[in-house]
Amino acid sequence: MNKKNVLPVDFMWGGATAANQYEGAWNVGGKKASTADVMTGGSHTTPRRITKHIEEGTYYPSHEAVDFYHHYKEDIKLFAEMGFKCFRMSIAWSRIFPNVDDKVANEEGLKFYDNVFSELKKYNIEPIVTISHYEAPFALTEKYNGWASREAIDHYVRYCNTLFKRYKDVVKYWITFNEINSLMVPAGAFIAGALLVDDSGIFNNITVDSSQMRFQALHHQLVASAKAVNIAHQINPDFKVGCMINYSLGYASTCNPKDIIKAQKQDQINNMICGDVHVRGEYPTFTKRYFEESNIKIEMAEGDEETLKNGCVDFYTFSYYKSHVVGTRPEGDVTQGNVFGGFKNPYLKANDWGWQIDPEGLRYVLNHVYDRYKIPMMVVENGLGAVDIVEKDGKINDDYRIKFLREHIEQMKEAVYDGVELIGYTPWGCIDIVSASTGEMKKRYGFIYVDKDNDGKGTLNRRKKKSFNWYQQVIATNGEEI
């Protein structure tokens, strides 16, 4: 096998977005507020706020986002020009069931996605649909405190049933929850679980211990996911349903056995609990001690264990942006990350937001996870958030992004050469979208520049970056020329 052409001929190259950061039209076509729609703008230094009502005169980035709702034909045409084989997107739950417990789905919302899928089909782009991506109807929070209530399961299952039946002939790949393991940490309570833990109103600044609530909510999501897998396979046996893990890679800070054990435990808790339940259909044995020591008591209903066992996913997807260091004591400065953080690694550089860049870590994760589960894998989020400058001639020379992606693709190829069954790659924010953590626009990931600033001002005009043509060539050569 030649490492140069190691990727399969049908490898799915594409890009990834999420409705709450991309779609806009937050109250158009029967849609009502989602959890994302009550989060104000923020910055790297100023946290976003969660407001229980839409405040007049306050900026909410998701309300318009970059308006895919009205630009979907233009954007999909650009994706096709790059040569996308697939497009990872999400459906806005609040566009289909605006009040969460509606008896009938919102037809206008369903029709919008009919149109999106039709446009994708025109260019032979395979949709990979995330069913719930950090966007639940805010009514779920108001009526049930989100996933803290078991009633959320039935509402989610009805939503899935609607999607699977409506799109059974146009969508093959489904992902049940985005970064479901974000509920492991307080930062994931609201965005992942639709939970209001306290009255602080400050996003990612929970003032009380939320562990019991978060893990109970997580259990409800895992049961809901398993039910969705079963329903999907009944409606269309050709459906492929996957999970999505926010992979938290932490290296031991030293060869001290205590540091090795601590890094191993963090990997087990942050990554493997959700992975094992999704893929193996049961909680791993180490959770018993962890729950006891953490004073967490998961309330299971009769039949939950059987549901989990019978609802295993078909493929495993994950996000990978950075790594960090884990130790038994603070040894160095803290590094930022995608929900999960840790200590800085002196061998790595970081982006403008403090996320350390570690391409070889991607190879490690791919091997580590595939050795455990032996099912097809996709990297569905990976990318570099950076401040892009539009030159006087209109060009955007994002060589730093090309370098980041090139180095990660090289490590993907190494992993495939190692024996990993990797079937797809969808870099995050293939077009500039709103940042979930800060609500900013200046933290850009895309191959396509969108004219909009942090205050919501701009024409929304689309412009190709240098990386656009580079990625076009990568896809055209199936990763041989990077």
C-alpha positions in Angstrom: 0.0 0.0 0.0 1.3 3.4 -1.0 0.8 6.0 1.7 0.4 8.7 -1.0 -2.9 7.2 -2.3 -4.0 5.5 0.8 -7.5 7.1 1.1 -10.3 5.1 -0.4 -11.6 6.2 -3.8 -15.0 7.0 -2.4 -13.6 9.1 0.5 -16.2 11.7 1.5 -14.6 15.1 1.4 -16.7 18.0 2.5 -17.3 20.7 5.1 -19.4 21.2 8.3 -21.8 23.8 9.7 -24.6 24.0 12.2 -28.0 25.6 11.8 -27.7 27.8 15.0 -24.5 29.3 13.8 -25.2 29.5 10.1 -28.9 29.5 9.2 -30.3 32.7 10.7 -34.0 33.5 10.0 -34.6 32.7 13.7 -38.3 33.7 13.6 -39.1 33.2 9.9 -41.3 30.5 8.5 -42.9 29.5 11.8 -39.6 29.0 13.6 -39.5 30.2 17.2 -36.5 30.8 19.6 -34.0 28.1 20.2 -31.5 27.9 23.1 -29.0 29.6 20.8 -31.4 32.4 20.0 -31.4 33.6 23.6 -27.5 33.9 23.8 -26.2 37.4 23.3 -23.0 38.3 21.5 -19.7 38.1 23.4 -16.0 38.0 22.8 -12.8 36.2 23.9 -12.8 38.3 27.0 -16.5 39.1 27.5 -18.8 36.1 28.1 -22.1 35.7 26.4 -25.3 36.0 28.4 -28.3 33.8 28.4 -31.5 35.8 28.5 -34.9 34.3 29.3 -36.6 36.8 27.0 -35.4 38.5 23.9 -34.2 41.9 25.0 -34.9 44.9 22.7 -31.7 46.5 21.5 -29.5 43.5 22.5 -27.5 41.7 19.8 -28.1 38.0 19.3 -25.7 36.6 16.7 -27.8 33.6 15.8 -30.8 35.6 14.8 -29.3 36.4 11.4 -26.1 34.4 11.6 -24.8 34.5 8.0 -28.3 33.8 6.6 -27.9 30.5 4.9 -31.7 30.5 5.0 -31.8 33.0 2.1 -28.3 32.1 0.6 -28.5 28.3 0.5 -28.4 28.1 -3.3 -25.4 30.4 -3.5 -23.5 28.6 -0.8 -24.2 25.1 -2.0 -23.0 26.1 -5.5 -19.8 27.3 -3.9 -19.5 24.0 -2.0 -20.0 22.2 -5.3 -17.3 24.3 -7.0 -14.9 23.1 -4.3 -15.8 19.6 -5.2 -17.6 18.6 -2.0 -18.7 15.0 -1.9 -20.7 15.6 1.3 -22.0 18.4 3.5 -22.4 18.0 7.2 -25.3 20.2 8.3 -27.9 20.3 11.1 -31.6 20.7 11.2 -33.0 23.3 13.5 -35.3 21.5 15.9 -37.1 24.8 16.6 -37.9 25.1 12.9 -39.7 21.8 12.9 -41.4 21.8 16.4 -41.2 25.4 17.5 -43.0 24.8 20.8 -41.3 21.4 21.3 -44.6 19.7 22.1 -46.5 20.7 18.9 -48.9 18.0 17.8 -48.1 18.6 14.1 -44.7 19.5 12.6 -44.2 22.9 11.0 -44.6 22.2 7.3 -42.9 25.4 6.3 -39.8 24.4 8.2 -39.8 20.9 6.6 -40.2 22.5 3.2 -37.0 24.6 3.7 -35.0 21.4 4.2 -36.7 19.8 1.2 -35.3 22.7 -0.8 -31.8 22.4 0.8 -31.6 18.6 0.1 -32.9 19.1 -3.5 -30.1 21.7 -4.1 -27.5 19.3 -2.6 -28.7 16.5 -4.8 -28.4 18.7 -7.9 -24.6 18.7 -7.3 -24.4 15.1 -6.0 -23.4 16.3 -2.5 -24.3 13.7 0.2 -26.0 15.4 3.2 -24.7 14.3 6.7 -27.4 15.5 9.0 -27.0 16.2 12.7 -30.4 16.0 14.3 -29.6 18.1 17.4 -26.6 20.4 17.3 -26.5 22.8 20.2 -30.0 24.0 19.3 -33.1 22.8 21.1 -36.3 24.8 21.1 -36.1 27.2 24.0 -39.5 25.9 24.9 -37.8 22.7 26.0 -35.9 24.7 28.6 -38.9 26.7 29.6 -41.3 23.8 30.0 -39.0 21.0 31.2 -35.6 22.5 32.0 -34.3 20.8 28.9 -32.9 17.3 29.0 -33.1 17.3 32.8 -36.6 15.9 32.3 -37.2 12.5 30.9 -40.1 13.9 28.9 -37.5 15.4 26.5 -36.9 11.8 25.2 -40.4 11.5 23.7 -40.2 15.0 22.1 -36.9 14.2 20.5 -38.1 10.8 19.3 -41.2 12.4 17.7 -38.9 14.9 16.0 -36.6 12.1 14.7 -39.5 10.1 13.5 -40.7 13.1 11.5 -37.3 13.7 9.9 -36.7 10.0 9.1 -40.0 9.6 7.4 -39.8 12.9 5.5 -36.3 12.5 4.2 -36.0 8.7 4.0 -35.2 8.9 0.3 -32.8 11.9 0.3 -30.7 11.5 3.5 -28.6 8.4 4.3 -26.2 9.6 7.1 -27.6 10.9 10.4 -25.8 12.0 13.6 -28.1 11.9 16.7 -26.4 14.6 18.9 -23.5 16.9 18.4 -20.7 16.6 20.9 -22.9 14.8 23.3 -20.1 14.4 25.8 -19.9 18.2 26.3 -22.4 17.5 29.1 -19.5 16.1 31.1 -18.5 19.6 32.0 -20.4 22.7 33.3 -19.7 24.5 30.0 -22.0 22.1 28.2 -25.0 22.4 30.4 -26.9 25.0 28.4 -25.6 24.5 24.8 -25.7 20.7 24.9 -28.4 20.0 27.5 -30.7 23.1 27.3 -30.3 23.2 31.1 -30.6 26.4 33.2 -28.6 25.4 36.3 -28.7 28.7 38.2 -29.8 32.3 37.7 -26.4 33.9 36.9 -27.3 34.3 33.2 -23.6 34.2 32.3 -22.8 31.5 29.8 -20.2 29.1 31.0 -20.1 30.5 34.5 -22.2 28.0 36.5 -22.0 28.9 40.2 -23.3 25.6 41.7 -22.4 21.9 41.2 -24.4 20.8 38.2 -22.9 17.2 38.0 -26.1 15.3 39.0 -28.3 17.3 36.6 -25.9 17.1 33.7 -25.3 13.4 33.9 -29.0 12.7 34.3 -29.6 14.8 31.2 -26.8 12.9 29.4 -28.5 9.6 30.2 -31.7 10.9 28.7 -29.9 11.9 25.6 -28.1 8.5 25.3 -31.5 6.7 25.6 -33.0 9.1 23.1 -30.1 8.4 20.7 -30.6 4.7 21.0 -34.3 4.9 20.3 -33.5 7.1 17.3 -31.1 4.5 15.9 -33.8 1.8 16.2 -36.5 4.0 14.5 -34.1 5.0 11.7 -33.3 1.4 10.8 -37.0 0.4 10.9 -38.0 3.3 8.6 -35.1 2.7 6.2 -32.6 -0.2 6.7 -30.1 1.7 4.5 -29.9 4.5 7.0 -26.5 4.9 8.7 -26.8 6.5 12.1 -23.7 7.8 14.0 -22.6 9.4 17.2 -20.5 12.6 17.6 -17.9 13.0 20.3 -16.1 16.2 21.3 -12.7 14.5 21.6 -10.7 15.7 24.6 -7.1 14.6 24.1 -5.0 15.0 27.2 -1.4 13.9 27.5 0.2 13.0 30.8 2.4 15.9 32.0 5.2 13.5 33.1 6.0 9.8 33.2 5.1 9.8 36.8 2.6 6.9 37.1 0.2 9.2 38.9 0.1 11.5 35.9 -0.4 8.6 33.5 -3.3 7.3 35.6 -4.9 10.8 35.7 -4.6 11.2 32.0 -6.1 7.8 31.5 -9.0 8.5 33.8 -9.8 11.8 32.1 -9.8 10.0 28.7 -12.2 7.4 30.1 -14.6 9.9 31.6 -14.5 12.7 28.9 -14.5 10.4 25.9 -15.2 6.8 26.5 -18.4 6.9 28.6 -20.4 8.3 25.7 -18.4 6.3 23.1 -19.0 3.0 24.9 -22.7 3.6 25.4 -23.2 4.6 21.7 -21.0 1.9 20.2 -21.1 -1.0 22.7 -24.6 -0.3 24.1 -23.7 -0.1 27.8 -22.0 2.0 30.4 -18.4 1.0 30.8 -17.4 -0.7 34.1 -15.3 2.2 35.3 -18.4 4.5 35.6 -19.5 2.6 38.7 -16.6 3.9 40.8 -16.7 7.3 39.1 -20.4 7.9 39.8 -19.9 6.7 43.4 -17.0 9.0 44.1 -18.8 11.9 42.4 -22.0 11.3 44.2 -23.9 10.9 40.9 -26.9 8.6 40.9 -28.3 8.0 37.4 -32.1 7.3 37.5 -32.8 4.6 34.9 -36.3 3.6 33.8 -37.2 0.0 33.3 -36.0 -1.0 29.8 -33.3 1.7 29.5 -30.5 -0.9 29.5 -32.1 -2.9 26.8 -32.8 0.2 24.8 -29.1 1.2 24.9 -28.0 -2.4 24.0 -30.3 -2.4 21.0 -29.5 1.1 19.7 -25.8 1.0 18.8 -24.6 3.3 16.2 -23.3 2.4 12.7 -20.3 4.8 12.6 -18.3 7.1 15.0 -17.7 10.7 14.3 -15.8 13.3 16.4 -14.5 16.8 16.5 -10.8 17.4 16.9 -9.2 20.8 17.2 -6.4 20.6 19.8 -4.8 18.8 22.7 -3.7 19.7 26.2 -1.7 18.4 29.1 -3.0 16.5 32.2 -1.1 16.4 35.5 -1.5 15.7 39.2 -0.6 19.3 39.9 -0.6 22.6 38.0 2.5 22.5 35.9 2.3 25.4 33.5 -0.3 27.8 32.2 -3.9 26.7 31.3 -4.7 26.4 27.6 -8.2 27.0 26.2 -10.2 24.6 24.1 -13.4 23.4 22.7 -15.3 23.1 26.0 -12.5 21.0 27.4 -9.2 22.6 28.5 -6.1 21.7 30.3 -2.4 22.8 30.8 -0.2 24.1 28.0 2.1 21.8 26.1 5.5 23.4 25.7 6.1 21.5 22.4 3.0 23.0 20.7 2.0 26.4 19.3 -1.5 27.9 19.7 -4.0 29.9 17.6 -5.2 33.4 18.5 -7.7 32.0 21.0 -5.2 29.9 22.8 -6.1 26.5 21.3 -2.9 24.5 20.9 -2.3 23.0 17.4 -1.4 19.3 17.4 -1.8 17.5 14.0 -0.2 14.3 15.3 -2.7 14.1 18.1 -5.4 13.5 15.4 -3.5 10.4 14.2 -3.3 9.2 17.9 -7.1 9.7 18.4 -8.0 7.9 15.2 -5.9 4.9 16.2 -7.0 5.0 19.8 -10.7 5.0 19.0 -10.6 2.6 16.1 -8.7 0.1 18.1 -11.5 0.2 20.7 -14.6 0.2 18.5 -13.6 -1.1 15.0 -16.4 0.7 13.2 -16.1 3.3 10.4 -15.0 6.8 11.5 -15.4 10.4 10.3 -13.6 13.5 11.3 -16.6 15.9 11.2 -15.0 18.9 12.8 -11.5 20.2 12.5 -10.2 23.6 11.6 -8.4 26.8 12.5 -10.2 29.8 14.0 -8.3 32.9 12.9 -8.6 36.6 12.2 -8.7 36.9 8.4 -7.6 40.1 6.6 -9.1 41.3 3.3 -6.3 42.8 1.3 -6.7 45.9 -0.8 -7.0 43.8 -3.9 -9.8 41.8 -2.2 -7.8 38.7 -1.7 -7.7 36.7 1.6 -4.3 35.0 1.9 -5.0 32.5 4.7 -1.9 30.4 4.3 -2.0 29.7 8.1 -5.3 27.8 7.6 -3.9 25.9 4.6 -0.9 24.9 6.7 -3.2 23.8 9.6 -5.4 21.6 7.4 -2.6 20.2 5.4 -0.8 19.0 8.5 -4.0 17.4 9.8 -4.8 15.7 6.5 -1.3 14.3 6.4 -1.9 12.7 9.8 -5.3 11.4 8.7 -3.5 9.6 5.9 -0.9 8.2 8.3 -3.8 6.8 10.4 -5.4 5.2 7.4 -2.1 3.7 6.5 -2.0 2.4 10.1 -5.2 0.6 9.4 -8.0 3.0 10.6 -11.2 2.8 8.6 -11.7 6.5 8.0 -14.5 7.3 5.5 -14.9 11.1 5.6 -13.6 14.5 6.5 -15.6 17.7 7.0 -13.6 20.6 8.2 -15.5 22.9 10.6 -17.1 26.1 9.3 -16.3 25.6 5.7 -17.9 29.0 5.3 -17.5 31.7 8.0 -20.2 31.3 10.7 -20.9 32.6 14.2 -18.7 31.2 17.0 -20.7 29.1 19.4 -18.5 29.8 22.4 -18.1 33.6 22.0 -20.7 34.7 19.4 -18.0 36.4 17.4 -17.6 36.6 13.7 -13.9 37.5 13.6 -13.0 34.0 14.7 -13.2 32.6 11.2 -12.8 29.0 10.0 -14.1 29.0 6.5 -12.8 28.6 2.9 -15.4 31.3 2.1 -15.4 34.7 3.7 -18.7 36.3 4.7 -18.8 40.1 5.1 -20.1 40.5 8.6 -18.5 41.8 11.8 -18.8 41.1 15.5 -21.6 43.7 15.8 -23.7 42.1 13.1 -22.8 44.7 10.5 -21.9 43.8 6.9 -23.3 43.0 3.4 -23.2 39.2 3.9 -21.4 39.0 0.6 -19.5 35.8 0.0 -15.8 35.8 -1.1 -13.4 33.0 -1.8 -10.2 32.8 0.3 -6.9 31.3 -0.9 -7.8 28.1 1.0 -10.8 27.7 -1.3 -8.7 26.9 -4.3 -6.3 24.8 -2.2 -9.1 22.6 -0.8 -10.6 22.3 -4.3 -7.3 20.8 -5.4 -7.1 18.5 -2.4 -10.5 17.0 -3.2 -9.8 16.7 -6.9 -6.7 14.6 -6.2 -8.4 12.7 -3.3 -5.8 14.1 -0.9 -2.7 13.3 -3.0 -1.8 16.9 -3.6 -2.0 18.8 -0.4 
